[in-house]
Amino acid sequence: MKRLLFLIVFLPILLLTSCHLLNPSQMLRTKNYPYSSFKEDTLKPEYKIAPNDELMFKLFTNEGEKLINPLEANMNSQNTTNNSTYQVEFDGKVKLPLLGREQLSNLTLREAEKKLENKYAKYYNKPFVQLKVTNNRVIIFPGGQGGTSTVITLSNTNTTLIEALALAGGISDGKAHKIKLIRGDLHNPKVYLIDLSTIEGMKASNLVLQANDIIYVEPRPKVAQRILENIAPYLTLLSTTLLIYNLFK
């Protein structure tokens, strides 16, 4: 009987030493992971067009006359706005009026605008092109215990990390010193570890986000609550066992 009591009392304690039991909702554990380092071009990159981007496209002459009617170019739109939207296909090309399929991926918006202006110069006098990516998004896990995550559309190409966290409702119960930014191909991503708990670390808060970035704030475990949740079944078993033992001893 003493052995049984020993197992009932100490087995839960041994199990609770596991981090997975105390904090089972934690994601993206990266023990001894070789984090990427920040460079100047990382903090202030210039966005480059990529496959699946949605491009808002406008074409003008230098005098300001619009040459392409977006309502004719995009009949699927339910809006009556003055914007035409074209998708960058899997191979990085975009099908545009008169030009056909043009390679725009890996170009900055300004480079793509310049390229299209040169192309349209064959058809129009001093064309002026405006491009904007409309579907850039980032995913944010703000670190709360409720499992809440947020998908934020980047309204401009200069949205910073601190702005995105604010839009997601702040860090909540997360660890400000353990914020992970996952960027690039998920098969071989770059992972940056950011500490916003210090003034020095706050410099990274001005990092300009890129499309499809993932921001993960490590949650702060509620140890006491988690211990009670995990040990409660064993305490029930212990009390039941002691009750039965006292009845039959």
Backbone as CSV, one residue per row, in Angstrom:
resi,resn,N_x,N_y,N_z,CA_x,CA_y,CA_z,C_x,C_y,C_z
1,MET,0.822,-1.206,0.000,0.000,0.000,0.000,0.857,1.258,0.000
2,LYS,1.966,1.212,0.726,2.861,2.370,0.765,3.439,2.651,-0.617
3,ARG,3.757,1.574,-1.341,4.283,1.763,-2.698,3.244,2.432,-3.598
4,LEU,2.006,2.014,-3.440,0.938,2.599,-4.243,0.786,4.083,-3.941
5,LEU,0.805,4.418,-2.653,0.690,5.822,-2.274,1.864,6.627,-2.795
6,PHE,3.047,6.004,-2.767,4.246,6.695,-3.264,4.089,7.027,-4.745
7,LEU,3.603,6.056,-5.520,3.426,6.283,-6.951,2.364,7.346,-7.215
8,ILE,1.281,7.292,-6.450,0.194,8.241,-6.674,0.623,9.663,-6.358
9,VAL,1.462,9.832,-5.333,1.878,11.169,-4.921,2.981,11.720,-5.799
10,PHE,3.975,10.893,-6.104,5.162,11.413,-6.780,5.120,11.304,-8.300
11,LEU,4.301,10.425,-8.852,4.208,10.332,-10.302,3.706,11.631,-10.927
12,PRO,2.677,12.277,-10.380,2.264,13.560,-10.960,3.353,14.615,-10.917
13,ILE,4.137,14.614,-9.833,5.215,15.601,-9.726,6.244,15.383,-10.818
14,LEU,6.573,14.125,-11.076,7.534,13.823,-12.134,6.977,14.226,-13.494
15,LEU,5.705,13.980,-13.701,5.106,14.333,-14.984,5.053,15.833,-15.193
16,LEU,4.837,16.578,-14.124,4.696,18.026,-14.237,6.003,18.728,-14.520
17,THR,7.112,18.002,-14.393,8.398,18.613,-14.739,8.535,18.775,-16.244
18,SER,7.657,18.155,-16.994,7.697,18.279,-18.449,7.151,19.627,-18.870
19,CYS,7.896,20.332,-19.720,7.464,21.637,-20.234,6.200,21.498,-21.070
20,HIS,6.053,20.356,-21.730,4.891,20.166,-22.601,3.606,20.099,-21.791
21,LEU,3.688,19.599,-20.556,2.493,19.539,-19.733,2.159,20.897,-19.128
22,LEU,3.197,21.622,-18.742,2.977,22.933,-18.142,2.537,23.959,-19.169
23,ASN,2.988,23.784,-20.407,2.658,24.771,-21.438,2.408,24.071,-22.770
24,PRO,1.337,23.271,-22.857,1.114,22.462,-24.059,0.760,23.261,-25.295
25,SER,0.326,24.531,-25.133,-0.083,25.327,-26.287,1.077,26.039,-26.956
26,GLN,2.268,25.939,-26.386,3.408,26.647,-26.977,3.754,26.045,-28.329
27,MET,3.981,26.919,-29.306,4.315,26.503,-30.660,5.742,26.918,-30.986
28,LEU,6.239,26.381,-32.100,7.491,26.849,-32.700,8.644,26.856,-31.707
29,ARG,8.796,25.779,-30.956,9.937,25.687,-30.045,11.221,25.585,-30.864
30,THR,12.206,26.386,-30.502,13.440,26.453,-31.293,14.652,26.427,-30.369
31,LYS,14.796,25.380,-29.588,15.922,25.258,-28.674,17.231,25.173,-29.456
32,ASN,18.173,26.026,-29.072,19.499,26.078,-29.717,19.403,26.343,-31.218
33,TYR,18.371,27.053,-31.636,18.186,27.340,-33.062,19.117,28.472,-33.496
34,PRO,19.766,28.336,-34.655,20.649,29.411,-35.148,19.832,30.557,-35.749
35,TYR,19.438,31.500,-34.920,18.619,32.614,-35.397,19.383,33.478,-36.385
36,SER,18.645,34.045,-37.330,19.241,34.964,-38.297,19.500,36.307,-37.621
37,SER,20.470,37.033,-38.141,20.813,38.341,-37.582,20.233,39.443,-38.456
38,PHE,19.913,40.560,-37.816,19.341,41.690,-38.535,20.426,42.472,-39.252
39,LYS,20.093,42.874,-40.469,20.966,43.749,-41.238,20.160,44.983,-41.625
40,GLU,20.822,45.975,-42.152,20.136,47.213,-42.507,19.052,46.968,-43.536
41,ASP,19.331,46.080,-44.504,18.326,45.816,-45.530,17.178,44.968,-44.992
42,THR,17.412,44.296,-43.830,16.336,43.547,-43.199,15.354,44.493,-42.528
43,LEU,15.883,45.538,-41.905,15.037,46.480,-41.185,14.201,47.334,-42.131
44,LYS,14.767,47.705,-43.267,14.048,48.567,-44.207,14.153,48.015,-45.629
45,PRO,13.533,46.863,-45.878,13.606,46.285,-47.216,12.635,46.968,-48.163
46,GLU,12.892,46.843,-49.439,11.949,47.333,-50.444,11.234,46.121,-51.013
47,TYR,9.929,46.120,-50.908,9.158,44.944,-51.266,9.310,44.604,-52.740
48,LYS,9.411,43.291,-53.010,9.483,42.802,-54.381,8.250,41.961,-54.688
49,ILE,7.743,42.144,-55.877,6.534,41.454,-56.312,6.780,39.946,-56.345
50,ALA,5.767,39.176,-55.923,5.892,37.722,-55.845,4.633,37.067,-56.404
51,PRO,4.711,35.764,-56.785,3.527,35.055,-57.265,2.380,35.133,-56.261
52,ASN,1.158,35.185,-56.790,-0.093,35.276,-56.027,-0.377,36.668,-55.479
53,ASP,0.508,37.620,-55.731,0.196,39.001,-55.367,-0.966,39.505,-56.217
54,GLU,-1.792,40.347,-55.620,-2.850,41.041,-56.355,-2.388,42.479,-56.565
55,LEU,-2.252,42.874,-57.833,-1.731,44.203,-58.152,-2.855,45.134,-58.580
56,MET,-2.991,46.255,-57.878,-3.875,47.310,-58.344,-3.109,48.115,-59.390
57,PHE,-3.690,48.216,-60.581,-2.978,48.774,-61.728,-3.741,49.966,-62.291
58,LYS,-3.042,51.082,-62.476,-3.618,52.270,-63.107,-2.656,52.767,-64.179
59,LEU,-3.236,53.224,-65.292,-2.435,53.743,-66.400,-2.952,55.123,-66.792
60,PHE,-2.043,56.093,-66.807,-2.383,57.473,-67.157,-1.411,57.984,-68.216
61,THR,-1.803,59.080,-68.862,-0.819,59.869,-69.594,-0.245,60.889,-68.617
62,ASN,0.818,61.541,-69.030,1.412,62.546,-68.145,0.453,63.684,-67.841
63,GLU,-0.509,63.873,-68.725,-1.483,64.929,-68.485,-2.573,64.497,-67.510
64,GLY,-2.562,63.228,-67.114,-3.503,62.769,-66.098,-4.725,62.064,-66.635
65,GLU,-4.805,61.794,-67.931,-5.971,61.133,-68.503,-5.855,59.631,-68.313
66,LYS,-6.861,59.023,-67.705,-6.849,57.580,-67.501,-7.138,56.882,-68.826
67,LEU,-6.303,55.877,-69.158,-6.426,55.232,-70.459,-7.151,53.901,-70.394
68,ILE,-7.105,53.243,-69.234,-7.737,51.933,-69.121,-8.868,52.015,-68.117
69,ASN,-10.062,51.636,-68.544,-11.226,51.658,-67.676,-11.241,50.385,-66.837
70,PRO,-11.069,50.485,-65.531,-11.006,49.286,-64.702,-12.288,48.484,-64.704
71,LEU,-13.437,49.144,-64.950,-14.686,48.401,-64.970,-14.768,47.485,-66.183
72,GLU,-14.055,47.820,-67.236,-13.999,46.955,-68.411,-12.928,45.891,-68.236
73,ALA,-11.844,46.228,-67.534,-10.734,45.294,-67.387,-11.002,44.247,-66.324
74,ASN,-11.889,44.553,-65.382,-12.130,43.626,-64.280,-13.635,43.476,-64.067
75,MET,-14.290,42.696,-64.905,-15.741,42.590,-64.893,-16.243,41.799,-63.700
76,ASN,-15.337,41.024,-63.027,-15.759,40.217,-61.899,-15.919,41.035,-60.627
77,SER,-15.425,42.254,-60.630,-15.483,43.072,-59.422,-16.909,43.539,-59.172
78,GLN,-17.322,43.510,-57.893,-18.640,43.991,-57.514,-18.591,45.458,-57.117
79,ASN,-17.375,46.009,-57.052,-17.224,47.401,-56.649,-17.342,48.318,-57.865
80,THR,-17.635,49.546,-57.615,-17.642,50.551,-58.673,-16.483,51.511,-58.450
81,THR,-15.340,50.945,-58.022,-14.160,51.758,-57.779,-13.402,51.958,-59.077
82,ASN,-12.425,52.841,-59.029,-11.616,53.136,-60.207,-10.293,52.379,-60.166
83,ASN,-10.327,51.147,-59.697,-9.111,50.350,-59.585,-9.250,49.066,-60.388
84,SER,-8.176,48.678,-61.088,-8.114,47.392,-61.778,-7.152,46.504,-61.018
85,THR,-7.542,45.245,-60.806,-6.704,44.319,-60.054,-6.325,43.142,-60.937
86,TYR,-5.051,42.811,-60.931,-4.522,41.702,-61.726,-3.655,40.827,-60.831
87,GLN,-3.763,39.523,-61.036,-3.016,38.587,-60.198,-1.687,38.209,-60.832
88,VAL,-0.656,38.140,-59.988,0.638,37.623,-60.425,0.533,36.106,-60.438
89,GLU,0.748,35.503,-61.586,0.565,34.065,-61.727,1.743,33.299,-61.129
90,PHE,1.625,31.962,-61.123,2.605,31.118,-60.441,4.019,31.303,-60.969
91,ASP,4.145,31.690,-62.252,5.469,31.858,-62.845,5.965,33.298,-62.755
92,GLY,5.237,34.134,-62.018,5.674,35.511,-61.822,5.220,36.480,-62.891
93,LYS,4.365,36.024,-63.814,3.904,36.896,-64.893,2.495,37.420,-64.612
94,VAL,2.195,38.574,-65.197,0.887,39.211,-65.050,0.331,39.484,-66.438
95,LYS,-0.927,39.116,-66.660,-1.564,39.366,-67.947,-2.203,40.746,-67.930
96,LEU,-1.686,41.643,-68.770,-2.123,43.035,-68.792,-2.696,43.404,-70.159
97,PRO,-3.584,44.401,-70.208,-4.151,44.839,-71.492,-3.056,45.265,-72.471
98,LEU,-3.206,44.862,-73.722,-2.297,45.181,-74.825,-0.959,44.459,-74.720
99,LEU,-0.390,44.371,-73.535,0.954,43.792,-73.389,0.938,42.277,-73.302
100,GLY,-0.154,41.716,-72.839,-0.162,40.278,-72.609,0.518,39.954,-71.285
101,ARG,1.182,38.806,-71.225,1.805,38.342,-69.983,3.202,38.943,-69.846
102,GLU,3.401,39.693,-68.764,4.676,40.352,-68.500,5.272,39.830,-67.195
103,GLN,6.585,39.586,-67.210,7.287,39.111,-66.018,7.529,40.280,-65.060
104,LEU,6.907,40.186,-63.859,7.053,41.262,-62.879,7.589,40.788,-61.529
105,SER,7.631,39.477,-61.295,8.103,39.000,-59.995,9.575,39.337,-59.800
106,ASN,9.947,39.506,-58.537,11.308,39.878,-58.122,11.678,41.306,-58.505
107,LEU,10.690,42.086,-58.939,10.912,43.508,-59.182,10.266,44.308,-58.054
108,THR,10.882,45.428,-57.685,10.207,46.336,-56.770,9.056,46.995,-57.516
109,LEU,8.159,47.619,-56.776,7.028,48.279,-57.429,7.502,49.362,-58.391
110,ARG,8.513,50.108,-57.984,9.011,51.179,-58.866,9.649,50.596,-60.119
111,GLU,10.405,49.497,-59.966,11.018,48.858,-61.131,9.948,48.336,-62.087
112,ALA,8.887,47.744,-61.521,7.804,47.230,-62.362,7.065,48.369,-63.057
113,GLU,6.834,49.466,-62.339,6.175,50.622,-62.956,7.001,51.161,-64.123
114,LYS,8.300,51.258,-63.916,9.186,51.761,-64.975,9.172,50.835,-66.183
115,LYS,9.197,49.533,-65.934,9.178,48.570,-67.028,7.893,48.700,-67.837
116,LEU,6.758,48.807,-67.149,5.479,48.905,-67.850,5.335,50.232,-68.578
117,GLU,5.868,51.293,-68.007,5.834,52.583,-68.700,6.587,52.508,-70.021
118,ASN,7.723,51.816,-70.012,8.495,51.648,-71.255,7.728,50.804,-72.271
119,LYS,7.020,49.780,-71.784,6.247,48.919,-72.681,5.063,49.675,-73.295
120,TYR,4.348,50.420,-72.458,3.164,51.139,-72.937,3.522,52.362,-73.771
121,ALA,4.787,52.755,-73.750,5.215,53.896,-74.575,5.044,53.605,-76.063
122,LYS,4.933,52.318,-76.432,4.704,51.952,-77.830,3.278,52.297,-78.270
123,TYR,2.370,52.420,-77.293,0.965,52.619,-77.617,0.450,53.995,-77.206
124,TYR,1.074,54.607,-76.200,0.562,55.859,-75.672,1.689,56.873,-75.513
125,ASN,1.299,58.113,-75.465,2.258,59.198,-75.319,2.589,59.419,-73.839
126,LYS,3.840,59.194,-73.491,4.333,59.399,-72.122,3.408,58.777,-71.063
127,PRO,3.297,57.453,-71.070,2.416,56.795,-70.097,2.951,56.911,-68.669
128,PHE,2.030,56.870,-67.726,2.371,56.923,-66.301,1.643,55.777,-65.608
129,VAL,2.396,54.873,-64.963,1.830,53.663,-64.358,1.905,53.753,-62.834
130,GLN,0.835,53.317,-62.180,0.811,53.179,-60.725,0.477,51.736,-60.373
131,LEU,1.282,51.135,-59.480,1.052,49.769,-59.014,0.999,49.751,-57.488
132,LYS,0.137,48.880,-56.968,0.075,48.685,-55.519,-0.345,47.255,-55.239
133,VAL,0.360,46.587,-54.317,-0.013,45.233,-53.913,-1.128,45.343,-52.875
134,THR,-2.242,44.660,-53.129,-3.419,44.837,-52.267,-3.686,43.673,-51.319
135,ASN,-2.979,42.558,-51.465,-3.306,41.396,-50.635,-2.147,40.938,-49.756
136,ASN,-1.197,41.822,-49.454,-0.109,41.446,-48.551,-0.650,41.238,-47.142
137,ARG,-0.315,40.101,-46.541,-0.813,39.787,-45.210,0.297,39.225,-44.337
138,VAL,0.121,39.374,-43.029,0.996,38.725,-42.053,0.109,38.014,-41.037
139,ILE,0.644,36.964,-40.441,-0.076,36.199,-39.420,0.574,36.471,-38.075
140,ILE,-0.244,36.789,-37.071,0.278,37.133,-35.751,-0.343,36.226,-34.695
141,PHE,0.514,35.589,-33.894,0.098,34.856,-32.704,0.540,35.696,-31.505
142,PRO,-0.377,36.451,-30.864,0.030,37.445,-29.876,0.421,36.909,-28.512
143,GLY,0.349,35.606,-28.296,0.882,35.059,-27.055,-0.111,34.855,-25.945
144,GLY,-1.389,35.054,-26.191,-2.383,34.826,-25.153,-2.660,33.345,-24.972
145,GLN,-3.300,32.995,-23.859,-3.599,31.596,-23.565,-4.863,31.112,-24.266
146,GLY,-5.596,32.037,-24.899,-6.846,31.645,-25.534,-6.687,31.082,-26.929
147,GLY,-5.477,31.051,-27.455,-5.249,30.519,-28.785,-5.648,31.459,-29.898
148,THR,-5.803,32.751,-29.578,-6.231,33.721,-30.579,-5.087,34.074,-31.513
149,SER,-5.360,34.073,-32.792,-4.385,34.518,-33.790,-5.085,35.496,-34.722
150,THR,-4.285,36.295,-35.415,-4.836,37.356,-36.247,-4.130,37.392,-37.589
151,VAL,-4.898,37.565,-38.657,-4.344,37.793,-39.987,-4.564,39.263,-40.319
152,ILE,-3.480,39.982,-40.566,-3.548,41.419,-40.812,-3.132,41.709,-42.244
153,THR,-3.954,42.467,-42.935,-3.605,42.925,-44.279,-2.739,44.171,-44.171
154,LEU,-1.602,44.158,-44.858,-0.690,45.298,-44.819,-1.231,46.384,-45.740
155,SER,-1.691,47.463,-45.150,-2.293,48.536,-45.935,-1.255,49.348,-46.692
156,ASN,-0.003,49.277,-46.265,1.074,49.950,-46.988,2.329,49.107,-46.904
157,THR,3.326,49.450,-47.683,4.545,48.646,-47.756,5.524,48.977,-46.649
158,ASN,5.159,49.890,-45.748,6.066,50.283,-44.673,5.513,49.960,-43.290
159,THR,4.592,49.008,-43.191,4.052,48.618,-41.894,5.144,47.972,-41.055
160,THR,5.313,48.446,-39.814,6.378,47.947,-38.954,5.862,46.873,-38.010
161,LEU,6.800,46.195,-37.355,6.451,45.144,-36.402,5.591,45.690,-35.274
162,ILE,5.961,46.831,-34.719,5.224,47.381,-33.581,3.811,47.790,-33.993
163,GLU,3.642,48.264,-35.230,2.306,48.620,-35.719,1.432,47.377,-35.858
164,ALA,2.014,46.300,-36.377,1.253,45.062,-36.555,0.835,44.477,-35.209
165,LEU,1.733,44.513,-34.226,1.393,44.012,-32.893,0.272,44.846,-32.274
166,ALA,0.312,46.152,-32.506,-0.746,47.019,-31.988,-2.085,46.696,-32.649
167,LEU,-2.073,46.448,-33.963,-3.299,46.096,-34.672,-3.869,44.769,-34.183
168,ALA,-2.981,43.880,-33.719,-3.416,42.573,-33.221,-3.887,42.633,-31.770
169,GLY,-3.838,43.820,-31.160,-4.307,43.960,-29.787,-3.216,43.944,-28.749
170,GLY,-1.959,44.039,-29.181,-0.856,44.041,-28.225,-0.350,42.647,-27.931
171,ILE,0.625,42.580,-27.031,1.273,41.311,-26.717,0.455,40.488,-25.734
172,SER,-0.460,41.098,-25.003,-1.324,40.384,-24.073,-0.485,39.703,-22.997
173,ASP,-0.641,38.381,-22.842,0.096,37.645,-21.817,1.389,37.046,-22.350
174,GLY,1.827,37.482,-23.508,3.029,36.908,-24.112,4.309,37.466,-23.524
175,LYS,5.407,36.838,-23.885,6.727,37.258,-23.435,7.293,38.285,-24.415
176,ALA,7.451,39.515,-23.951,7.955,40.574,-24.824,9.392,40.332,-25.245
177,HIS,10.113,39.513,-24.484,11.522,39.265,-24.813,11.705,38.047,-25.710
178,LYS,10.612,37.390,-26.070,10.713,36.216,-26.934,9.671,36.300,-28.048
179,ILE,9.966,37.164,-29.008,9.114,37.313,-30.182,9.873,36.772,-31.385
180,LYS,9.263,35.850,-32.093,9.918,35.230,-33.243,9.262,35.715,-34.531
181,LEU,10.097,36.098,-35.465,9.635,36.497,-36.792,10.117,35.448,-37.781
182,ILE,9.171,34.765,-38.434,9.500,33.725,-39.413,9.248,34.308,-40.790
183,ARG,10.249,34.248,-41.629,10.179,34.920,-42.934,10.725,34.010,-44.028
184,GLY,10.097,34.064,-45.198,10.606,33.334,-46.356,9.970,31.969,-46.513
185,ASP,10.615,31.133,-47.310,10.140,29.784,-47.597,10.057,28.986,-46.305
186,LEU,8.886,28.423,-45.997,8.710,27.691,-44.750,9.506,26.397,-44.715
187,HIS,9.996,25.926,-45.861,10.857,24.749,-45.872,12.260,25.094,-45.378
188,ASN,12.642,26.334,-45.521,13.950,26.792,-45.040,13.846,28.274,-44.665
189,PRO,13.084,28.566,-43.614,12.814,29.976,-43.298,13.958,30.634,-42.545
190,LYS,13.937,31.949,-42.562,14.797,32.722,-41.673,13.978,33.048,-40.427
191,VAL,14.559,32.795,-39.269,13.864,33.049,-38.007,14.660,34.070,-37.212
192,TYR,13.993,35.164,-36.841,14.630,36.231,-36.075,14.038,36.238,-34.669
193,LEU,14.894,36.345,-33.671,14.447,36.442,-32.283,14.527,37.902,-31.855
194,ILE,13.404,38.448,-31.405,13.300,39.876,-31.106,12.950,40.066,-29.638
195,ASP,13.650,40.978,-28.983,13.422,41.303,-27.575,12.897,42.731,-27.483
196,LEU,11.610,42.868,-27.198,11.012,44.192,-27.078,10.895,44.645,-25.626
197,SER,11.546,43.921,-24.720,11.472,44.284,-23.305,12.518,45.317,-22.919
198,THR,13.445,45.624,-23.813,14.499,46.591,-23.528,14.480,47.708,-24.570
199,ILE,15.076,48.844,-24.197,15.168,49.967,-25.125,16.013,49.579,-26.330
200,GLU,17.088,48.831,-26.082,17.950,48.400,-27.181,17.185,47.493,-28.136
201,GLY,16.410,46.588,-27.563,15.641,45.682,-28.401,14.516,46.362,-29.145
202,MET,14.050,47.494,-28.638,12.958,48.213,-29.288,13.344,48.733,-30.664
203,LYS,14.649,48.802,-30.938,15.080,49.235,-32.265,14.524,48.308,-33.344
204,ALA,14.394,47.030,-32.985,13.878,46.061,-33.953,12.386,46.237,-34.199
205,SER,11.713,47.018,-33.340,10.273,47.215,-33.528,9.973,48.009,-34.791
206,ASN,10.980,48.716,-35.310,10.806,49.465,-36.557,11.055,48.607,-37.785
207,LEU,11.257,47.312,-37.568,11.447,46.396,-38.683,10.224,46.449,-39.595
208,VAL,10.464,46.628,-40.888,9.367,46.689,-41.859,8.970,45.272,-42.254
209,LEU,7.699,44.962,-42.111,7.216,43.613,-42.393,7.107,43.368,-43.887
210,GLN,7.239,42.093,-44.243,7.068,41.669,-45.618,5.861,40.748,-45.700
211,ALA,5.354,40.583,-46.903,4.191,39.722,-47.101,4.483,38.315,-46.607
212,ASN,3.488,37.730,-45.939,3.527,36.351,-45.451,4.476,36.143,-44.279
213,ASP,4.922,37.217,-43.634,5.675,37.065,-42.392,4.776,36.422,-41.335
214,ILE,5.386,35.647,-40.447,4.678,35.073,-39.300,5.317,35.629,-38.032
215,ILE,4.504,36.242,-37.179,4.989,36.803,-35.920,4.432,35.950,-34.790
216,TYR,5.325,35.371,-34.004,4.898,34.497,-32.912,5.452,35.018,-31.596
217,VAL,4.552,35.394,-30.694,4.940,35.830,-29.354,4.787,34.636,-28.420
218,GLU,5.890,34.217,-27.806,5.834,33.044,-26.936,4.934,33.332,-25.741
219,PRO,3.949,32.469,-25.469,3.030,32.727,-24.354,3.715,32.559,-23.009
220,ARG,3.244,33.323,-22.032,3.751,33.213,-20.671,2.929,32.148,-19.950
221,PRO,3.557,31.034,-19.546,2.785,29.941,-18.944,2.211,30.322,-17.585
222,LYS,0.974,29.938,-17.338,0.353,30.110,-16.030,0.605,28.837,-15.237
223,VAL,1.768,28.807,-14.576,2.266,27.575,-13.976,1.318,27.039,-12.913
224,ALA,0.885,27.904,-11.982,0.036,27.434,-10.882,-1.263,26.831,-11.411
225,GLN,-1.890,27.521,-12.354,-3.138,27.021,-12.925,-2.921,25.710,-13.647
226,ARG,-1.801,25.627,-14.398,-1.522,24.409,-15.149,-1.240,23.236,-14.219
227,ILE,-0.521,23.489,-13.109,-0.222,22.419,-12.155,-1.510,21.885,-11.546
228,LEU,-2.399,22.799,-11.148,-3.662,22.367,-10.555,-4.492,21.557,-11.543
229,GLU,-4.500,21.991,-12.799,-5.270,21.271,-13.815,-4.736,19.859,-14.015
230,ASN,-3.400,19.714,-13.979,-2.802,18.408,-14.243,-2.801,17.496,-13.025
231,ILE,-2.739,18.090,-11.824,-2.631,17.254,-10.632,-3.999,16.878,-10.069
232,ALA,-5.047,17.591,-10.483,-6.384,17.343,-9.935,-6.832,15.888,-10.080
233,PRO,-6.667,15.246,-11.254,-7.091,13.841,-11.360,-6.346,12.925,-10.396
234,TYR,-5.056,13.212,-10.167,-4.271,12.364,-9.268,-4.690,12.576,-7.818
235,LEU,-5.041,13.800,-7.456,-5.524,14.057,-6.102,-6.847,13.346,-5.861
236,THR,-7.698,13.337,-6.898,-8.964,12.611,-6.784,-8.719,11.123,-6.593
237,LEU,-7.766,10.587,-7.368,-7.429,9.168,-7.243,-6.863,8.865,-5.866
238,LEU,-6.018,9.771,-5.362,-5.415,9.568,-4.047,-6.477,9.552,-2.956
239,SER,-7.395,10.516,-3.000,-8.423,10.580,-1.962,-9.341,9.364,-2.019
240,THR,-9.658,8.915,-3.229,-10.499,7.722,-3.373,-9.797,6.489,-2.833
241,THR,-8.496,6.366,-3.141,-7.719,5.218,-2.669,-7.633,5.205,-1.150
242,LEU,-7.383,6.371,-0.556,-7.294,6.456,0.905,-8.629,6.119,1.555
243,LEU,-9.724,6.568,0.920,-11.045,6.264,1.462,-11.305,4.768,1.461
244,ILE,-10.991,4.116,0.341,-11.188,2.663,0.253,-10.294,1.937,1.243
245,TYR,-9.065,2.415,1.379,-8.106,1.788,2.304,-8.611,1.868,3.735
246,ASN,-9.148,3.029,4.131,-9.640,3.200,5.499,-10.875,2.352,5.768
247,LEU,-11.669,2.108,4.721,-12.867,1.299,4.905,-12.541,-0.174,5.133
248,PHE,-11.458,-0.643,4.535,-11.166,-2.082,4.582,-9.952,-2.443,5.426
249,LYS,-9.336,-1.469,6.076,-8.136,-1.822,6.864,-8.553,-2.498,8.173
